[in-house]
Amino acid sequence: MPTYEYECQGCGHQFEARQSMKDAHLTDCPVAECAGPVKRKISMGSGFIFKGSGFYITDYRSDSYKAAAKKDSDSGSSAAATPAPAAAPAAAPSSAPAAST
């Protein structure tokens, strides 16, 4: 439920009320001596409050995706662990001048 801010037009008392969006606006000041009309103020409201884990898309991956990713990373790391055979060095061009006939 959202929290709305109100201000009394008679005494200036400011207060908050938790109401459903479907509820009617409050009309009377809660101060016993005043009972003047109140006006709902426009406010920024609150943002999102994140508590606990689960903020990243990877936190909600399915078990099958996690298993496939683990399998893929295991096969990638084992391929990197075995060295590839070294290629034979290419023949260097000869620096001797070509013989003319």
C-alpha positions as CSV (number, residue, x, y, z in Angstrom):
1,M,0.0,0.0,0.0
2,P,1.3,3.4,-0.8
3,T,2.0,6.1,1.8
4,Y,0.4,9.5,1.1
5,E,1.4,12.8,2.7
6,Y,-1.3,15.2,3.9
7,E,-1.2,18.8,5.2
8,C,-4.0,20.5,7.3
9,Q,-5.1,23.8,5.7
10,G,-6.1,25.1,9.2
11,C,-3.2,24.4,11.5
12,G,-0.5,23.3,9.1
13,H,-0.1,19.8,10.7
14,Q,1.6,17.4,8.3
15,F,1.1,13.7,8.5
16,E,1.3,10.5,6.4
17,A,-1.3,7.9,5.9
18,R,-1.0,4.4,4.3
19,Q,-4.0,3.9,2.1
20,S,-5.0,1.8,-0.8
21,M,-5.0,3.5,-4.2
22,K,-8.8,2.9,-4.3
23,D,-9.5,4.6,-0.9
24,A,-11.0,8.1,-0.9
25,H,-8.7,11.0,0.2
26,L,-8.7,12.0,3.8
27,T,-10.7,15.2,4.6
28,D,-10.3,15.9,8.3
29,C,-7.2,16.8,10.3
30,P,-6.3,14.1,12.9
31,V,-5.5,16.8,15.6
32,A,-8.4,16.9,18.0
33,E,-8.5,20.7,18.5
34,C,-8.4,21.5,14.8
35,A,-10.5,19.2,12.6
36,G,-9.7,21.5,9.6
37,P,-9.7,20.3,6.0
38,V,-6.6,18.5,4.8
39,K,-5.0,18.5,1.4
40,R,-3.0,15.6,-0.1
41,K,0.4,16.7,-1.1
42,I,2.3,15.6,-4.2
43,S,5.4,13.7,-3.2
44,M,8.2,11.8,-4.9
45,G,7.3,8.5,-3.2
46,S,9.9,5.9,-2.5
47,G,12.0,4.0,-4.9
48,F,12.6,0.3,-5.0
49,I,14.1,-1.3,-2.0
50,F,16.1,-4.4,-2.8
51,K,16.7,-6.8,0.1
52,G,18.6,-10.1,-0.2
53,S,20.0,-11.8,-3.3
54,G,18.5,-12.0,-6.7
55,F,19.3,-8.7,-8.3
56,Y,21.0,-10.1,-11.4
57,I,19.5,-12.1,-14.2
58,T,22.1,-14.9,-13.5
59,D,20.6,-15.4,-10.0
60,Y,17.3,-16.7,-11.6
61,R,18.8,-19.1,-14.1
62,S,17.2,-22.5,-14.4
63,D,19.0,-25.7,-13.2
64,S,19.4,-27.0,-16.7
65,Y,21.0,-23.7,-17.8
66,K,23.4,-23.8,-14.9
67,A,24.3,-27.5,-15.6
68,A,25.0,-26.7,-19.3
69,A,27.1,-23.6,-18.4
70,K,29.1,-25.7,-15.9
71,K,29.6,-28.4,-18.5
72,D,30.7,-25.8,-21.1
73,S,33.1,-24.1,-18.7
74,D,34.6,-27.5,-17.7
75,S,35.2,-28.5,-21.3
76,G,36.7,-25.1,-22.1
77,S,39.1,-25.2,-19.2
78,S,40.2,-28.8,-20.0
79,A,40.9,-27.8,-23.6
80,A,43.0,-24.9,-22.4
81,A,44.9,-27.1,-20.0
82,T,46.2,-29.4,-22.7
83,P,48.8,-27.6,-24.8
84,A,48.3,-27.6,-28.6
85,P,51.2,-29.1,-30.6
86,A,53.6,-26.4,-31.8
87,A,53.6,-25.7,-35.5
88,A,56.8,-26.3,-37.5
89,P,58.6,-23.0,-38.2
90,A,58.2,-21.8,-41.8
91,A,61.2,-22.0,-44.0
92,A,63.0,-18.8,-44.0
93,P,63.6,-17.2,-47.5
94,S,67.2,-17.6,-48.7
95,S,69.3,-14.5,-48.6
96,A,71.6,-15.8,-51.3
97,P,71.2,-14.0,-54.7
98,A,69.6,-16.0,-57.4
99,A,72.0,-17.5,-59.9
100,S,71.7,-16.2,-63.4
101,T,72.4,-18.4,-66.5
